[in-house]
Amino acid sequence: MIRNLLLAAIGAFALTLAPVVAEDKKEETTKLEGSLVCSKCKLKETEKCGNVLIVKDAKDEKKEIKYYLIDKGAKADYHGEICQGPKDATVTGKVEEKDKKMTITDPKVEFKK
């Protein structure tokens, strides 16, 4: 009987933690809209093709912020569509600053129609 109560208490505790973990994951994800371009072909910043989302700064429309996608680079499914020219896109992922550059980890890309 004590064993059953203990298992029930552990189960109830685990259920209370599930929404907190899910809520934390939602907070980590950011959705950005801008122009997706190739870091080599368009920006001339890298030796190999990569993916960069260029977003207008909300505070100053004349400024742009570059978000470097941490992905498969030229092998990413969506790279072929942007290698020779920019395309409007929405990118969802975890935004961080690494080596004084803004990055998006685990990017999910959707092109605007």
DOLO-151271 format. One record per residue: residue number from 1; residue in one letter; x, y, z of N, C-alpha, C in turn. Coordinates in steps of 0.02 Angstrom, whole numbers, plus 50000, padded with zeros to 5 digits. Layout:
N
+-----+------+-------+-------+-------+-------+-------+-------+-------+-------+-------+
! pos ! code !  n_xx !  n_yy !  n_zz ! ca_xx ! ca_yy ! ca_zz !  c_xx !  c_yy !  c_zz !
+-----+------+-------+-------+-------+-------+-------+-------+-------+-------+-------+
! NUM !    A !     X !     Y !     Z !     X !     Y !     Z !     X !     Y !     Z !
...
+-----+------+-------+-------+-------+-------+-------+-------+-------+-------+-------+
REM end
This chain:
113
+-----+------+-------+-------+-------+-------+-------+-------+-------+-------+-------+
! pos ! code !  n_xx !  n_yy !  n_zz ! ca_xx ! ca_yy ! ca_zz !  c_xx !  c_yy !  c_zz !
+-----+------+-------+-------+-------+-------+-------+-------+-------+-------+-------+
!   1 !    M ! 50041 ! 49941 ! 50000 ! 50000 ! 50000 ! 50000 ! 50043 ! 50063 ! 50000 !
!   2 !    I ! 50095 ! 50062 ! 50040 ! 50140 ! 50120 ! 50043 ! 50175 ! 50128 ! 49974 !
!   3 !    R ! 50191 ! 50071 ! 49944 ! 50223 ! 50073 ! 49878 ! 50176 ! 50106 ! 49827 !
!   4 !    N ! 50112 ! 50089 ! 49828 ! 50064 ! 50118 ! 49781 ! 50057 ! 50193 ! 49793 !
!   5 !    L ! 50056 ! 50214 ! 49857 ! 50051 ! 50285 ! 49872 ! 50113 ! 50322 ! 49848 !
!   6 !    L ! 50171 ! 50291 ! 49857 ! 50234 ! 50321 ! 49834 ! 50235 ! 50329 ! 49758 !
!   7 !    L ! 50214 ! 50278 ! 49722 ! 50211 ! 50281 ! 49649 ! 50161 ! 50335 ! 49626 !
!   8 !    A ! 50104 ! 50340 ! 49660 ! 50054 ! 50391 ! 49643 ! 50082 ! 50461 ! 49655 !
!   9 !    A ! 50119 ! 50469 ! 49710 ! 50149 ! 50535 ! 49725 ! 50201 ! 50554 ! 49673 !
!  10 !    I ! 50242 ! 50506 ! 49653 ! 50293 ! 50519 ! 49602 ! 50260 ! 50537 ! 49536 !
!  11 !    G ! 50208 ! 50501 ! 49517 ! 50171 ! 50515 ! 49455 ! 50140 ! 50584 ! 49456 !
!  12 !    A ! 50111 ! 50603 ! 49512 ! 50080 ! 50669 ! 49518 ! 50133 ! 50724 ! 49513 !
!  13 !    F ! 50190 ! 50712 ! 49545 ! 50245 ! 50761 ! 49542 ! 50270 ! 50770 ! 49471 !
!  14 !    A ! 50278 ! 50714 ! 49434 ! 50301 ! 50717 ! 49365 ! 50252 ! 50755 ! 49321 !
!  15 !    L ! 50188 ! 50746 ! 49332 ! 50137 ! 50782 ! 49293 ! 50140 ! 50857 ! 49306 !
!  16 !    T ! 50157 ! 50877 ! 49366 ! 50160 ! 50949 ! 49381 ! 50222 ! 50980 ! 49348 !
!  17 !    L ! 50275 ! 50942 ! 49337 ! 50334 ! 50969 ! 49305 ! 50327 ! 50974 ! 49229 !
!  18 !    A ! 50287 ! 50932 ! 49198 ! 50280 ! 50931 ! 49125 ! 50262 ! 51000 ! 49096 !
!  19 !    P ! 50213 ! 51036 ! 49122 ! 50198 ! 51102 ! 49093 ! 50255 ! 51152 ! 49100 !
!  20 !    V ! 50294 ! 51147 ! 49154 ! 50349 ! 51193 ! 49165 ! 50403 ! 51180 ! 49112 !
!  21 !    V ! 50419 ! 51118 ! 49098 ! 50469 ! 51101 ! 49048 ! 50445 ! 51124 ! 48979 !
!  22 !    A ! 50383 ! 51111 ! 48962 ! 50355 ! 51132 ! 48898 ! 50355 ! 51208 ! 48892 !
!  23 !    E ! 50340 ! 51243 ! 48946 ! 50339 ! 51316 ! 48946 ! 50409 ! 51344 ! 48934 !
!  24 !    D ! 50460 ! 51313 ! 48965 ! 50528 ! 51336 ! 48955 ! 50550 ! 51329 ! 48882 !
!  25 !    K ! 50531 ! 51274 ! 48850 ! 50549 ! 51264 ! 48779 ! 50517 ! 51317 ! 48735 !
!  26 !    K ! 50455 ! 51336 ! 48750 ! 50422 ! 51388 ! 48711 ! 50458 ! 51454 ! 48716 !
!  27 !    E ! 50484 ! 51470 ! 48775 ! 50518 ! 51533 ! 48785 ! 50583 ! 51536 ! 48747 !
!  28 !    E ! 50615 ! 51480 ! 48735 ! 50679 ! 51478 ! 48700 ! 50670 ! 51491 ! 48626 !
!  29 !    T ! 50612 ! 51478 ! 48599 ! 50600 ! 51484 ! 48527 ! 50578 ! 51554 ! 48509 !
!  30 !    T ! 50609 ! 51581 ! 48456 ! 50594 ! 51648 ! 48432 ! 50575 ! 51643 ! 48358 !
!  31 !    K ! 50528 ! 51683 ! 48338 ! 50506 ! 51684 ! 48268 ! 50527 ! 51752 ! 48238 !
!  32 !    L ! 50565 ! 51749 ! 48183 ! 50590 ! 51810 ! 48151 ! 50571 ! 51810 ! 48077 !
!  33 !    E ! 50556 ! 51868 ! 48051 ! 50541 ! 51876 ! 47980 ! 50592 ! 51920 ! 47947 !
!  34 !    G ! 50614 ! 51901 ! 47888 ! 50663 ! 51942 ! 47852 ! 50679 ! 51912 ! 47785 !
!  35 !    S ! 50739 ! 51926 ! 47762 ! 50762 ! 51902 ! 47698 ! 50817 ! 51850 ! 47709 !
!  36 !    L ! 50806 ! 51789 ! 47683 ! 50854 ! 51735 ! 47691 ! 50902 ! 51738 ! 47632 !
!  37 !    V ! 50967 ! 51740 ! 47647 ! 51018 ! 51745 ! 47595 ! 51075 ! 51696 ! 47607 !
!  38 !    C ! 51117 ! 51688 ! 47556 ! 51176 ! 51646 ! 47561 ! 51234 ! 51687 ! 47587 !
!  39 !    S ! 51270 ! 51662 ! 47636 ! 51326 ! 51699 ! 47666 ! 51385 ! 51704 ! 47618 !
!  40 !    K ! 51390 ! 51660 ! 47570 ! 51445 ! 51662 ! 47521 ! 51425 ! 51702 ! 47459 !
!  41 !    C ! 51371 ! 51681 ! 47427 ! 51352 ! 51709 ! 47362 ! 51326 ! 51781 ! 47368 !
!  42 !    K ! 51285 ! 51795 ! 47417 ! 51256 ! 51862 ! 47424 ! 51298 ! 51908 ! 47467 !
!  43 !    L ! 51318 ! 51884 ! 47526 ! 51353 ! 51927 ! 47574 ! 51429 ! 51928 ! 47565 !
!  44 !    K ! 51456 ! 51877 ! 47531 ! 51529 ! 51872 ! 47520 ! 51567 ! 51871 ! 47586 !
!  45 !    E ! 51539 ! 51839 ! 47637 ! 51570 ! 51836 ! 47704 ! 51605 ! 51771 ! 47719 !
!  46 !    T ! 51587 ! 51717 ! 47683 ! 51615 ! 51652 ! 47699 ! 51641 ! 51618 ! 47636 !
!  47 !    E ! 51685 ! 51568 ! 47646 ! 51711 ! 51530 ! 47589 ! 51662 ! 51478 ! 47565 !
!  48 !    K ! 51620 ! 51453 ! 47610 ! 51569 ! 51403 ! 47593 ! 51500 ! 51433 ! 47601 !
!  49 !    C ! 51452 ! 51405 ! 47564 ! 51383 ! 51429 ! 47569 ! 51356 ! 51417 ! 47639 !
!  50 !    G ! 51317 ! 51465 ! 47662 ! 51283 ! 51461 ! 47727 ! 51219 ! 51500 ! 47722 !
!  51 !    N ! 51181 ! 51502 ! 47775 ! 51116 ! 51535 ! 47775 ! 51113 ! 51590 ! 47828 !
!  52 !    V ! 51091 ! 51649 ! 47807 ! 51087 ! 51707 ! 47851 ! 51019 ! 51740 ! 47841 !
!  53 !    L ! 50985 ! 51754 ! 47897 ! 50923 ! 51791 ! 47895 ! 50938 ! 51863 ! 47911 !
!  54 !    I ! 50919 ! 51908 ! 47865 ! 50930 ! 51980 ! 47876 ! 50863 ! 52010 ! 47896 !
!  55 !    V ! 50862 ! 52041 ! 47956 ! 50801 ! 52069 ! 47985 ! 50811 ! 52144 ! 47995 !
!  56 !    K ! 50760 ! 52184 ! 47979 ! 50762 ! 52256 ! 47993 ! 50759 ! 52266 ! 48068 !
!  57 !    D ! 50800 ! 52311 ! 48093 ! 50801 ! 52328 ! 48164 ! 50736 ! 52364 ! 48182 !
!  58 !    A ! 50702 ! 52341 ! 48234 ! 50639 ! 52370 ! 48254 ! 50646 ! 52443 ! 48277 !
!  59 !    K ! 50704 ! 52460 ! 48304 ! 50716 ! 52528 ! 48329 ! 50738 ! 52576 ! 48274 !
!  60 !    D ! 50773 ! 52550 ! 48224 ! 50798 ! 52592 ! 48170 ! 50791 ! 52553 ! 48104 !
!  61 !    E ! 50742 ! 52571 ! 48064 ! 50728 ! 52536 ! 48001 ! 50787 ! 52536 ! 47952 !
!  62 !    K ! 50833 ! 52583 ! 47961 ! 50891 ! 52587 ! 47916 ! 50943 ! 52534 ! 47933 !
!  63 !    K ! 50941 ! 52507 ! 47994 ! 50989 ! 52456 ! 48016 ! 50962 ! 52387 ! 48003 !
!  64 !    E ! 51007 ! 52342 ! 47990 ! 50989 ! 52271 ! 47981 ! 51028 ! 52229 ! 48031 !
!  65 !    I ! 50996 ! 52176 ! 48053 ! 51028 ! 52128 ! 48098 ! 51035 ! 52063 ! 48061 !
!  66 !    K ! 51094 ! 52034 ! 48061 ! 51107 ! 51970 ! 48028 ! 51104 ! 51914 ! 48079 !
!  67 !    Y ! 51064 ! 51863 ! 48065 ! 51058 ! 51804 ! 48107 ! 51086 ! 51745 ! 48067 !
!  68 !    Y ! 51141 ! 51716 ! 48090 ! 51172 ! 51661 ! 48055 ! 51140 ! 51596 ! 48078 !
!  69 !    L ! 51113 ! 51558 ! 48029 ! 51079 ! 51496 ! 48046 ! 51130 ! 51441 ! 48059 !
!  70 !    I ! 51122 ! 51407 ! 48115 ! 51164 ! 51350 ! 48131 ! 51128 ! 51289 ! 48103 !
!  71 !    D ! 51148 ! 51270 ! 48043 ! 51114 ! 51216 ! 48007 ! 51165 ! 51179 ! 47963 !
!  72 !    K ! 51142 ! 51146 ! 47911 ! 51185 ! 51107 ! 47867 ! 51216 ! 51150 ! 47811 !
!  73 !    G ! 51207 ! 51214 ! 47814 ! 51236 ! 51259 ! 47764 ! 51206 ! 51246 ! 47695 !
!  74 !    A ! 51248 ! 51233 ! 47646 ! 51226 ! 51221 ! 47578 ! 51183 ! 51158 ! 47572 !
!  75 !    K ! 51190 ! 51112 ! 47619 ! 51153 ! 51049 ! 47617 ! 51083 ! 51055 ! 47649 !
!  76 !    A ! 51067 ! 51112 ! 47677 ! 51001 ! 51122 ! 47706 ! 50949 ! 51121 ! 47650 !
!  77 !    D ! 50891 ! 51091 ! 47663 ! 50839 ! 51083 ! 47612 ! 50821 ! 51149 ! 47577 !
!  78 !    Y ! 50822 ! 51203 ! 47613 ! 50799 ! 51267 ! 47588 ! 50854 ! 51308 ! 47555 !
!  79 !    H ! 50916 ! 51286 ! 47558 ! 50972 ! 51327 ! 47533 ! 50968 ! 51339 ! 47458 !
!  80 !    G ! 50947 ! 51289 ! 47420 ! 50944 ! 51295 ! 47348 ! 50900 ! 51353 ! 47325 !
!  81 !    E ! 50850 ! 51369 ! 47364 ! 50804 ! 51423 ! 47346 ! 50834 ! 51493 ! 47358 !
!  82 !    I ! 50885 ! 51498 ! 47399 ! 50912 ! 51564 ! 47416 ! 50985 ! 51573 ! 47395 !
!  83 !    C ! 51016 ! 51522 ! 47367 ! 51087 ! 51527 ! 47351 ! 51102 ! 51581 ! 47300 !
!  84 !    Q ! 51060 ! 51589 ! 47250 ! 51074 ! 51639 ! 47198 ! 51037 ! 51705 ! 47209 !
!  85 !    G ! 50994 ! 51708 ! 47259 ! 50959 ! 51770 ! 47272 ! 50919 ! 51766 ! 47336 !
!  86 !    P ! 50905 ! 51823 ! 47367 ! 50869 ! 51823 ! 47431 ! 50796 ! 51804 ! 47422 !
!  87 !    K ! 50767 ! 51779 ! 47476 ! 50696 ! 51761 ! 47476 ! 50667 ! 51778 ! 47544 !
!  88 !    D ! 50607 ! 51808 ! 47545 ! 50574 ! 51824 ! 47608 ! 50556 ! 51760 ! 47645 !
!  89 !    A ! 50571 ! 51759 ! 47709 ! 50560 ! 51698 ! 47748 ! 50545 ! 51714 ! 47821 !
!  90 !    T ! 50514 ! 51665 ! 47854 ! 50505 ! 51666 ! 47926 ! 50546 ! 51609 ! 47954 !
!  91 !    V ! 50588 ! 51624 ! 48003 ! 50631 ! 51574 ! 48033 ! 50616 ! 51571 ! 48108 !
!  92 !    T ! 50605 ! 51510 ! 48132 ! 50591 ! 51498 ! 48202 ! 50648 ! 51456 ! 48231 !
!  93 !    G ! 50673 ! 51476 ! 48289 ! 50727 ! 51438 ! 48320 ! 50751 ! 51473 ! 48383 !
!  94 !    K ! 50804 ! 51447 ! 48410 ! 50833 ! 51475 ! 48472 ! 50885 ! 51528 ! 48453 !
!  95 !    V ! 50874 ! 51589 ! 48473 ! 50918 ! 51645 ! 48457 ! 50969 ! 51654 ! 48513 !
!  96 !    E ! 51033 ! 51659 ! 48494 ! 51087 ! 51669 ! 48542 ! 51140 ! 51713 ! 48509 !
!  97 !    E ! 51183 ! 51740 ! 48551 ! 51240 ! 51777 ! 48525 ! 51302 ! 51734 ! 48536 !
!  98 !    K ! 51339 ! 51719 ! 48481 ! 51400 ! 51679 ! 48484 ! 51454 ! 51716 ! 48446 !
!  99 !    D ! 51511 ! 51725 ! 48476 ! 51568 ! 51759 ! 48444 ! 51548 ! 51826 ! 48414 !
! 100 !    K ! 51509 ! 51864 ! 48451 ! 51486 ! 51930 ! 48432 ! 51441 ! 51930 ! 48369 !
! 101 !    K ! 51411 ! 51872 ! 48355 ! 51363 ! 51865 ! 48299 ! 51299 ! 51835 ! 48327 !
! 102 !    M ! 51243 ! 51857 ! 48300 ! 51178 ! 51829 ! 48319 ! 51169 ! 51764 ! 48279 !
! 103 !    T ! 51147 ! 51712 ! 48313 ! 51137 ! 51647 ! 48281 ! 51067 ! 51620 ! 48295 !
! 104 !    I ! 51044 ! 51575 ! 48251 ! 50981 ! 51540 ! 48262 ! 50997 ! 51466 ! 48259 !
! 105 !    T ! 50987 ! 51432 ! 48315 ! 50999 ! 51360 ! 48319 ! 50933 ! 51323 ! 48308 !
! 106 !    D ! 50937 ! 51265 ! 48277 ! 50878 ! 51224 ! 48260 ! 50827 ! 51264 ! 48220 !
! 107 !    P ! 50849 ! 51295 ! 48165 ! 50803 ! 51338 ! 48127 ! 50749 ! 51298 ! 48089 !
! 108 !    K ! 50690 ! 51326 ! 48089 ! 50634 ! 51300 ! 48048 ! 50617 ! 51357 ! 48000 !
! 109 !    V ! 50626 ! 51344 ! 47935 ! 50618 ! 51396 ! 47885 ! 50553 ! 51387 ! 47846 !
! 110 !    E ! 50516 ! 51442 ! 47839 ! 50456 ! 51444 ! 47798 ! 50463 ! 51504 ! 47751 !
! 111 !    F ! 50456 ! 51491 ! 47686 ! 50459 ! 51546 ! 47638 ! 50391 ! 51578 ! 47631 !
! 112 !    K ! 50390 ! 51644 ! 47622 ! 50327 ! 51680 ! 47611 ! 50305 ! 51667 ! 47539 !
! 113 !    K ! 50241 ! 51663 ! 47531 ! 50213 ! 51648 ! 47465 ! 50192 ! 51710 ! 47429 !
+-----+------+-------+-------+-------+-------+-------+-------+-------+-------+-------+
REM end
